[in-house]
Structure formats: structure tokens, C-alpha cells
Amino acid sequence: MFVQTMTMEEILIVGVCKEKAKDEARVALTPEGTQKLISLGLQVHIESGAGLLSSYTDGDYSAAGASIENDRQTVLSKSNLLLAVQAPDETTINLLKPNTLLVSFIWPLQNKVYVDLLIKQKITALAMDTIPRISRAQSMDALSSMSNIAGYKAALMGAHKLDKYLPMMMTAAGTIPPAKVLVLGAGVAGLQAIATAKRLGAVVEAFDIRPVVKEQVESLGAKFVEVPIEEEDETESKGGYAKELSERNKEKQREVVHEHVKKSDIVITTALIPGRPAPRLISKEMVDDMKPGSVIVDIAAEQGGNCEVTKPGETYNHKGVFVMGPLNIPSTLAFHASKLYSKNILSLLSLLIKDGEANLDFDDEIIANATVTHMGEIISPFVKENSK
């Protein structure tokens, strides 16, 4: 890939529209973030009502210095930097001027047709989901921000659905033992689910194919479930994600997981592999062996689910076990999810914007990986390498 600094010599005018995706309550920029961008010399145009589902009013944005526009098309016509949560639909992309900057979640590996559209329309698209997981980019890591929320809410969802106490209860009528919670996947979401379940008083176990996370799991007061993995099978990618195992190691994993699943009151699954369907960790047979009234919260449902019987977007009773396949969990805590996402975007823009202009420095690892398309080409090494 050629590497050079590309400067877009046009003062940036920021636009934020209502999110059109179903059940999406987040907004890409908060009033606080608006104030920050205006202090940098940028103009900000907000579609009326864009923040209402996140509890941010037009008055809040107006007080922060934004211009409130009555319709989406006006925002799009005035803006050359569009901020969004979900990737804007085809109609929106077609309304954008060529060379417009777009910053949003894009999921380019799963949405190749969408990437082709961005190339065709000559949109410079930066994906919040392809920012590298390096220490310098931690403040921009929207995936971690949203996963943190998802793990927290998953524990609450499981506790709400379970017909038992989570903590041990000592009463005049007798002692109630604590509930047993198993968390599969100890990334950001899994660790937050562990911490939340522990705070609620449950006995928590966690499994992850990466032995390196054992210390983190145990530091939160949970027991780490170990599976002997053959040494030649690497368990972690360069980006810190879990890698898919060989068939022999998968079988070992299934046996150990089965034993722990059937003893658990709540199982929370969080395992994801970037650009690929979620790995299957819980088979139908494992669910069949669980106690009646047990709960599975599969927060990988959007990528197909870690559980064989998950129905994305549904909660249903499978032979006495409640199987939950929630979608877009961060949107259910839209106020704080928007606040964190807006701060992630501001951190990226602070790297990108110099004197009110966008400076696309592809010598910078963060900018290079985040920039999916520019001037009709795919730029991101991450996208190029994983699209083969």
C-alpha cells in the first residue's frame, strides 16, 4: 500500500442525523461533543430530534452552539463530515457529496456490497470498528466502549429473567445458596459481565480459550475454567481477539464447557471473531442438559450467536431453558452509550483534524486502519488483509 499524507483542503462542516436503523436509540454526537467541535472552529448541524431517544434535546444542542435543521436532506447538503452510529443507508450515501468524510460503524468485512457503494460514491469512510486495538487508540476504541455496556446489561438481563436470587440469602425460613453464573468469553464484554454478576452476589466462573486472561478473570473474583490446549494452536490474534481453534481442541473445549454449562443457572456468551460468524460454544445437547428455569444470554446473537439454539432478536423457552438473543444491547442504555461513543469519535477527530481541516495521514497506523475507503479505493490494511 502506498503511504502518504492526504489533506482535504476544505473547512469541515459536521452533520449528525437521526439514526434510521430499527431500535437504534444512540446518537453519534452529544451536546458536550458538539461544544468541543465548535471550539475547534467547526460548524455543527443536527437534524431535529436526533438525540431525543438518548435523552438529548434540540435545546441542549442549540445551547452548545449547533444549528438545528428540520430535515435530514438539509443536514446532508450542508455537511462534508457526517457522524453516525450505524452505517447510513444507501439513500443517505447517494445524497452525500463526493469526498464527504463519513465516521461510523461500518463492519466492512461483513458488508462488501456497502464498501463497493462507498467506493462508487467516492466517500472517505472511517470505520469505528477497524481502529486498531493499541494503547494509543484506547480512547477511540468504540468496540470496547460498547462491549463494556453490553456485558453489564447482559448480567442484568440474565438476573431479571432468572427466577432465583443471585446472592446467597440467609432468612428465617432458611438459607438460599447463591446462583451460579458462567461467562463464556473474557474480553471486554465478558469481564464486565463477570464484574456485574459478582457485584450482584453470584458465584461466577468464566471460560476463554486465551490463557492470558486467567489473571484478569481471577482478579474480579471469578474462577477461570481451564481447557488444555495443544501448544501449536495459537489462541489470540494480533489485535487481542480470540482465534478459532483446531477441531481437536474444539472437541476438548466442548467437553469441558458442557460440564460447566449444565451446572449453571445463567450462562452469558460473549465470544466474537472479527469478520466471521460467532463461534458455536453451546450445542443443543448442552442446552437440553441445563436445569429448568436456567437462562442463556447470548450477546453474540447479532453475529449468529454462540449458542446453537439462539434466535437473534428473540427470547423463548427451549425445554424449560430461557434462551435470550438480544440485539444492539448498547442502544438500551442510549444515554451513556452515546456519551461514550461521542467521546470515542472526538478522540479520533482530534487525531484527524488540524486547523479545521481533515489531515489523512496514512503513515499513522490508526488513520490507515480506520480509513476503509478514500478517493474510490480501499485503504485500510486490516480490511485488505482480512478480505482475502
Secondary structure, 3 states (H helix, E strand, C coil): CCCCEEEECCCCEEEECCCCCCCCCCCCCCHHHHHHHHHCCCEEEEECCCCHHHCCCHHHHHHHCCEEECCHHHHHHHCCEEECCCCCCHHHHHHCCCCCEEEECCCCCCCHHHHHHHHHCCCEEEECCCCCCCHHHHHHCHHHHHHHHHHHHHHHHHHHHCCCCCCCEEECCEEECCCEEEEECCCHHHHHHHHHHHHCCCEEEEECCCHHHHHHHHHCCCEEECCCCCCCCCCECCCCCECCCCHHHHHHHHHHHHHHHCCCCEEEECCCCCCCCCCCCECHHHHHCCCCCCEEEECCHHHCCCECCCCCCCEEEECCEEEECCCCHHHHHHHHHHHHHHHHHHHHHHHHEECCEEEEECCCHHHHHHEEEECCEECCHHHHHHCC
